Amino acid sequence: MLIRKLYTEKEICSVRHQTYLSSDPARTVLHSLQQGLAKAFDTIKRMQRWSNLFIPTLREAPTDAEVASHKLLLRAGYIRQLGAGIYSYLPLGQRALNKITAIVRQEMDKIGQEFFLPALNPLELWQESGRDVIMGENMFHLKDRKGAELVLAMTHEEVMTSIARNELRSYKQLPQIWYQIQTKFRDEPRPKGGLLRVRQFTMKDSYSFDLNAEGLDESYRKHDETYRAIFTRCGLQFVAVEADSGAMGGSGSQEFMVYTDAGEDLIASSASGYAANLEKATSTLAPVEDLAPTAEAPEEVHTPGFRTIDEVGAFLKTQPHHQMKTMAYIVEHKNTGSKEDAKQINTVGQTRAVVAFLRGDHQLNETKLSAIALGELRPMTPEEITETFKAPAGYLGPIGLEAAPHPRKPGILIVLDKALEGRTNLIAGANKEEYHLRNVTPGRDFKPTLIADIRNINEGELDPIGGEPLRLGKAVEIGHIFKLGTKYTESMGSRVLDANGKEVTPIMGCYGIGIERILTAAIESSAAANKSLYPDTERAGDSYALPAAIAPYEVIVTITNVREADLLAAGEKIAQDLTAAGIDVLLDDRDERAGVKFKDAELIGVPYRINIGKKLSEGAVELVDRLTNTTTDIKLDNITTHLQSLLQPSKP
């Protein structure tokens, strides 16, 4: 009855609005009345009672849940698993994801326009770009009843480009930034980590179309600023790192990462501000002293049974950095249908030998080498090693190999790591069983196809911009921005007329944010911080708090004993007052023991808890700030203003 009464009064106010506008005092009265009614109506509509909600918390995490976020999302009743890499989002989880989505949408609306594109795509659209080959088994394929081949989209470059080529005709229509928030699919071979590696996920993906590289730079800059605003509003401590473009292609990319032990990526960063994914990271090496020559040219040394860097080093009494490591691969060039791919295959073949040489104490970065080889790498088989080197594994080296004169020319692609540039008198395999060579000097004794950085950096090496020690750490990717160039517009035939009436190809960027990854990264970060605070207690495994902006509720009001009328009444009033002030409140009105309620409140990650208990007789309540792990007594009259001040930083 009260809701209907308020609604009716709101309707009456609206209907009579023109009548009240005849005088300023009447207008003021109307405004005050409407505000009061709106607040009262909003209070009744928004205040949530735990006793009415579906929050299926668990006392123990399932045994197959490994990382903290997976365990806590299950225990807190945010998600339930339906199949491998497939999850249902329950009310608490959906509330948190809706808040994240709202932040993303608010910030993206400042620079772009929202679309909603089909997840179900015709296969031929992906064949136009060649990504059906690149994505391979990672993409879900299906057929309709007529036999037409379809795919479930992993991203939407092809669909957006198809719209652009059909609708964009002139430079006057550029630039464009189009985005969507959509469900994506990936046939993940090994789903794990809860929502970190799944088969169905939600993504904000946006795409820019510009006339030239300068325009792309501006669209890229806008997204960089917008992403920083989004992740800051979501309460994340993040780092932006230089990254590899991977299957997306393009000239440059940047990842936004959150440090966590649950991460599958390694990133290198330093106090100078340098940051890069391990796939792209570089470093400055301290100089090393070369061995003294034992002859003017390479000379054989018998190394019976000694194959590894350590074995040879011990036998010859040398350090690993005096040796040359040989890595032998076969690269497969995928034919995506592009002219560039077809030319490469016609010139060097579908496959070719790739040989990399590194310092003995360094590790190969396959991503860097793959980018040079222009294809997918696999280790050579013993038979392929014998055919290429005329020697068995363990004794491989550069002398006697014929290097291709250029990466796009026929022959063995031989890549020398930059750390070996200028080095002399190295020890390398002799391409002869049980023999190695001394005095091998790159450039004098053999010429590689090219010299490039193809190694992994090591922790403690110096960054390339400020000379500060590099820190290596695991991290979760929450966003990625790419400069795509004309990869898609060229292959799919998108053209516009420039100011001179000349047909040109628009240049693209693409930009992604993992919605669920923001939630999981926030949980992982908070759980790790709390684990360090309570290392040997039960709380070490189940204590976390979400930032207020993305938590399902900002405040939980916990009535310690609902059977005490004064506590119940006070809890109801405080919850209503907070809700009327625009605060997102959950009232725990369950008839449960206080300890159970406190544990549940911590389990669902609400950042602020008000305990209605014994201190009520003193006109106060207990405020637990779970973001700072502090507890404060607050007078009843100050609760609303105090919480508003705490929550203000999370507001837009």
N, C-alpha and C positions, 0 to 999 in steps of 0.2 A: 504493500500500500504506500509506503513512504517513497519507494523508487518511483512508483506511478505518479504520486503527488508531485514530486520534484520535477519529473519529466513534464507533467502537465503545466506546472508553473513556468518552466523554461519555454514551453511552446507559447504560453500566454504572453510572456515578456516579448518573444519574438514577433508575435502577431500585432501587439500593441506598440511596437517600436516607433512607428511614425508618429503616433499620438504624443509620446513622451518627448520627441525631439523639438517641441515647440518652445521650450525654455531651457536655459542652462542648468538651473537647479534640478529640473526633472531629468535631464540627461545624466547628471551626476548620480541621482538616486537610482536611475535605471542601471547605470554601470556598476554601482556597488551591489545592487540586488543580483544582477547577473553573475558577478564574480562570486558572491556568497553561495548562490545556488550551484554554480559550476563546481566549486570546491566541495560542497556537501555531496553532490552527485558523484564526483570523482572519487571521494573517499569510500563511498559504498561500493562503487564499481571496481576499484583497484585493490582494496585491502584483501590480502590473501591469508586464509587460515590453514595451517598445516593439517588440521583434522579433516579438512575437505579435499585435500590434494592427494595426488598419486605420486608418492616419493618412496619407491621401494629400495631403501638402503640395505646394504649387506654388511654383516659383521666381519666376514672374511672375503678376501679377493679370490676369484677362481685361480686354480693352480697354473693355468696356462697364461695368465696375465704377467708380463715381465716388467715393463717400465712403469714408473710411478703413475703417470697420467692414465694409463690403461687400467691399472688397479683401482685408482680413485674414481675415475669416471663410472666404472661398473659399481663400485661400492656405494657411491653417492646417488645412484639411481639416475644418472644422466643418460646412459646408453645401455643397450642390450644387444648381444651379438646374434645375428640371424644366420650367418654363414661365414666362411673364411673371407675376411676383408669386407664384410657387409654388416652394417650396424643400423639398428633402429634408434632414433633420438627420442627419448622420453621427455616429459614436460620441462624438467629443470634444464636438461641439455638444450632443448629447443629454445627456451627463454634466453640462455646465454648466447647461443648462435644467432638468434634474432637481434640481440643487442649489438653483436659484432657486425652483423650485416647492416644494421642501421648506421653505424659509424662509417663503414666503408661507403655506403650509398651517399651519406651526407657529404663526405669529402670528395667523392668522385663526381657528384653533381656540380661541383664548383668548376670542373675542367672539361666534363664530357656529357654525353647523352646516353641514356640507358636503353638498351635493347633487351629482347628475350628471344633467343634463337633455339631451334630444335636440337635436341640431343641426338636424334636419329637422322643420319646423313646418308645420301646416296654414295656408294663406294666410288663412283666415277669422279666425284668432286675431289676426293683425296688422290685419285690417280692423276688428276691434272697437275697437282703440286708435286707429285712423286712421294708424298709422305706415307702412302699406303705401304710402300716398300720399306721406308725408314722405320716406321713404327712396328711393322711386322706383327709378331704374336702379341704385342702389348695392347693391341686394339681389338675390341670385341667386334666380331663379324657375324652377320645373320642374313637370312633371306626371307623375303615376304612370300605370300602364297603363290605369287606369280613367278617366283624365282629371281626377282630383282635383288641384287646384292646391296646390303646396307651395312653401316658401321655405327657404333656408339661413339660419339665424339669425345676425344681426350682434351682437345682445345678447339678453337673456332676460327683460326686464321683463314681457312678455306671458305667458310660460309661468309665471313665478313668481306673477304676479297671478292666473292661472287656478287655481293650486294654493291660493292664499290664499282666494279666494272660495269654493272648494269645501270647505275644511277649517277655516278660522278662523271661529268663530261668536260668541265672547265676548271682552270686554276682558280676561278672565282669561288668555287665550292670548297676549296681547301683553305686551311687545314680542317680535318675532322678528327675528333676523338670519340670513339664509340665503345661502350662497355656493357657488360651484362653480369649478373650473378646467377650462376646456373649449376646444375648437377653435371658432373663429368664422370667418365668411366675409364678404367684402365684394367686390363687383364693381368693384374699383378701376380707374378709367379709364386712369390713368397710373402703373402700378407702377414704383417706383424706390427707390434708396437701400438696396438689399439687403433686410434684414428690417424696415426702417423703414416702407415703404409696400407692403403685400403684399395678396394676395387670400385667403390663409388664414393664421391666426395663433392663438396661444394667449392666453387672457385669463382672469384671475381676476375674476369679476364677482359682486358681492354685493348683496343687497337687504334693506332694513329695512322693517318694518311696525310702526307705532306708533299709539297712540290719539289723540295730539294733537301739536301743534307742539313742545311741551316735550320729548316723547319723541323726536321726530325730531332735535331739537338734540342730545340725548344720544347717539343712534345715530351721528350725524354726527361728534360729538366722538370717540367710540370709534374710528371709522374713521380719523380724522385722526391719532390717536395710533398706531394700528396701522400705518398707512402709513409714518409717520416711522420706526417701529421696523424695518419691512421694508427700506426703502431704506437705512437706516443699516447694518443687518446685511449688506446687499449691497455695502457699501463705496462708495456713491455720494455725491457732493457735490450736493445737490439744493436747490431752492427751491420753496416753496409759494406759488402766486399766485392771485389772484382771477381768475375765468374766466367765459366765456359758456357758457350751458347748451346752446345749439345745438338739434339735433334731439331731445335727450333731454328738453327742457322743464324746468320747475321754477323755483323761486324763487332759488336760489343754487348756486354751484359753485366748486370750487377744484381747480386743477391742480398736479401735482407735476412739476417740470421740471428737466432737467439742461442747463446751458449747453454748447453745442457748435455749431460751424460747420455741422454736418450737419443741424441742426434746421430745421424748416419754420415754426416759430412764433417770433414776436418777443415778448420779455417785457421789461417795464420794472421796474427795482428800484433801491433807493437805500440809503444807509447808515442811514436811519431805520428800516429794516425793511419799508418798503412794497414790495410786489411784485404785479404784475398782468400778465395777458396783454394784448398790445396791443389786443385786441378790447374790453377792459374798462378799460384804464388811463386815469387822469385826472391832471391836473397843475395847479399854480398858475402862472398867467401873470404876468409882470412887467407893470405898467401901461404903456400907450402913450398918447401925446398925440394927441388928435383934431385934424383940420384945422380951421382957422378957417372960419366960414360965409362964403359969397360971396353968399348971399341967405337969405331967411327960409323958403324952401321949395325942394324939389328943382328944379334947372334943367338944361336940356339943354345938352350940349356936343358939338360935332361931332367924331367920332373916325374919320375916313375910313380904312378898311382896318385899323384897330387892334382886335384881338379879344382877345388874351390878356392876362393880368394884367401880365406884363412889358412888353408893347407899350403898353398903356394907361398904365401907370405911368411909362414913359419919356416918352410924349407929354405927359402932364399934370404931369410932374415930381413924382410922389408915390410913396410906398413901398407895397409890397404890403399891409401891415397897415392901410392907409387904404382899401382896396378891399373890395368884397363879391363873393365867388365864388358862382356859381349852378350847382347840380348838379341835373339833371333825370332822373327815373326813372319807371318804371312798376312798381308792385308787383302781384304775382299772389297772391291769397289762396287757399291750398290748402284744399279741403274734406276734412277728416279724419273727418267724421261727427259731430264734437262739436257740442253746441248752440251753443257760443260761436262756432265757425267759421261755422256756418250763419247765425247772427244777423248776423255781420259781413258776410258775402257778400250777404245780403238787404238790408242797410242801405246799404253803400257800393259793392256790385258785386264781381264776380269780380276785376276789375282797377281801379286808380285811379292818378291822377297823384300823384307825390310829388316835392316840390321842397325842396331843402336850401340854406340860405345860410350861408356860412362866411367867415372872414377870408381875404383873398387869399393869405396865406402859409401857410395851413393845408390839410391834406389830410383828405378825408372818410373816416370809418370806416364802411364799409358794414354791418358787423355791428351796430353801435350803431343805425344808421338802420333796418335791417331789423327789429330788435326792436321799434322804435316803430311801424313800418309794418305789422307783423304778417303778413309774407309774404316772398316771394322777390323781390328787386329785379333789374331790368335797365335799362340806359340807354334813354332815349327815342330813338326813331327820328327822323330829320329831319322827317318828316311829323307825328309826335306833338308835337314841339317847336313847330312852326308852329301846330298846332291849339291848344296850351295857351297859348303866349306871344304868338301873332300876330307873331312875329319869328323871324329865323334865329339859329342858335347863334353865340355870340360877342358878342351884345348883350342877353343875357337878364338880367332883374332882377325885383324884387318888386312894383313899382308897377303896379297894374292887375289883379293876380291876386286872385281871390276865394278866401280860405282857408276850409277846413272849420272850424267852430267847436270841434270836438272830434275826436280821432283816430278815434272810432267813429261820426262823423257824415259825411253825404255832402259832397263837395266836394274841392278839391285839398288834400292834406295838406302843409302848409307848415311846415317845421321850421327854426328859427333856432338856430344854435349858440350856446352860452352865452358864448363868447368875444366875441360881438357884442352881448350884453346891456348896455345902458347906453351904447353907443357912439353918436356923433353925426357928422353931416356926412361920411358915407361916399360913396364913388364906386361906382356900380352900373350894370349895363346898363339901357338905357331902354326895352327891348322895342320898339326901333325900329332898323332897319338903319343902321349907321354912326353911332349916337348912344349916349352914356352920360349918366348923371345925376350931378350934384354934390349935396351937402347932404342925402343920404338918411339919415334917422334912424329906426331901428326903433322901433315903438311909436307914433310920431307920424305917420309917412307910410304905414305898413302894419302890419297886425297878423298875426303868424303863428298857425298852429294851436297851436303850443306852442314853448317854448324848452327845449332839452335839449343835453347834451354829445354831440356826434356827430362829433367830430374825433379824429384820431390825435395822440397826444402826440409831442413831439420830444425827442431826447436833449438833456440839459442843462437842460430845464425843471425846476422844483422839484416835489418830491412833495407830495401833499396832507396828509400827516400830520406831517412834521417839517421841511419846507422844504429838504430836501437835493436836490442835483442827481440827476436820473434817468439811469440807464444803460440803454441798449437793447442787447439781445443775442439771438442766435439760440439756440434751445433745443429739446430733444426732450422731448415729453410721455411720462412713464412711468406716470402714474396720474392719475385724475380722480374726484372725489367730487361728488355732486349731491344737492340737496334737491328731490325730485320733486314733493312735495305729493300731491294726489289725482288727478293727470293720468291715471294708469292705473286706479287703484281705482274712480274715478268712472265712467270710460268703459266699464269692463268689469264694473261691477256688484258690486264686492266690498264687503260690509257686515258689521259685527259689532254686538253689543248692548253698550252701555256699562253702567256701574254702576246706572243708573236704568232699565235695560231699554229704552232708546231706541236705535233703529238709527242707527249712524254709519258714516262712510266712513273706513277706516284711511288714514293718511298715510305716504307712502313716501319712501325714499332709495335711490339706487343708486350703486355704487362699483366702479370698474374699475382693473385693473393689467394692463399689457401685459408678458407674461413675456419675450418676445424683445426688447422695447425696453429692459429692464433690462440684458440682455447687450450690446446694441449701444451703449447709452449709456456703459457701463463701458469698452468698447473705444475709443469715440470720445474720451472724456475722457483716457484713458491715452495714446493715440496722439498727441493734441494736446500733452500735457505733454512727451512724449519728443521730439516734433518741435521744440519750442522749445529743448530741451537739445542736440539734434544737428541744427541747421538745414541744414547744408551737407554732410551725410554720407548714406551709403546707409541708415543706421539711421533717418533721419528719416521714411521711408515705411513701415517694417515693424517698428517697435519699440513694444511695448505690454506691459502685464502686468495680468492680471485680479486683483481682490481675492481673497484666499485663499478666502473663503466661497463664491464662485461659480465659481472656476476649475475646469477639469476635473480637475486634480490640484493639491494644495497644494505639493508638492515634486517636482522631478525630480532624480534621482541620475544624473549623467553620468559614465560610465566612459570616460576619454579614449582608452584603448587596451585593448580587451578581450583582446588577444593577450598582454598581460602578466598573468601569473597572480595576482600580488599585488594589482594594481589591480582585477581582476575579482572576486577573493575579498572584498576590502574593500568594493567597491560592493554586492555581494550582501548582505553582513552589515549594512551601514549601512541599506540599503533595508528589510531584514527587521526590524531594530531599530526603525526609524521607523514601520513599519506596525504592529508590535506595540504601539507607544505610541499608536495611534489616528490616525496621520497618513496622509493620502491620498497615496500615493507612486507615481510612475512611474519605473521603472528603465530607463534608456537603455543597453541591452546590445548594441546593433547594432555590427557590425564596419564602422564608418565613421570617417572622419577627424574629429578633435576639432572642427575648424572647422565642419564640416557639422552636427555634433550641437549645437554652441552656437547656430548660426543657427536650427535647427529648434526648439530649446528656447525661444528668444525668439519665434519665429513662433507657437507655440501658446499663449503667454501665461501659462505657469505662473509664479507670483510668486517662488518660491525655487528656486535651482539649486545643487546640491552637485557640485563638480568633483572627481573622484577622479583625481589626477595626480601630478606630481613631488613635491609636498609630503607625500605619504604617507610617504616615507622619514623625515620629521621628525615623524611622528605627527599630522599635520594634514591637513585638506582645505580647499578654498576654497568659501566660501558667498557666492553672488551674490544679493543682495536686489534684485530688479528693481522693487520698488515704490519704493525710495529710490535706486536706481541706485548702490549701494555694494557693495564686495567686502571680505570679511573672512576671515582665516585662523582656523579653528576646530579645536581639539584633538579627537581622535576621541572621547574620553570625554565631551565636552561637547555633542556634536552634538544629541542628542535633547532635552536640557533647553533648549538654546538655541532650537531650532526651536519647541518647545512654548511658550516665552515669546513668540516672535514671532507665533505663531498664536492665542494666547489671546484677543486682542481680537475675532477673527472667530468665536469660539465663542458659542453662545447662553447 
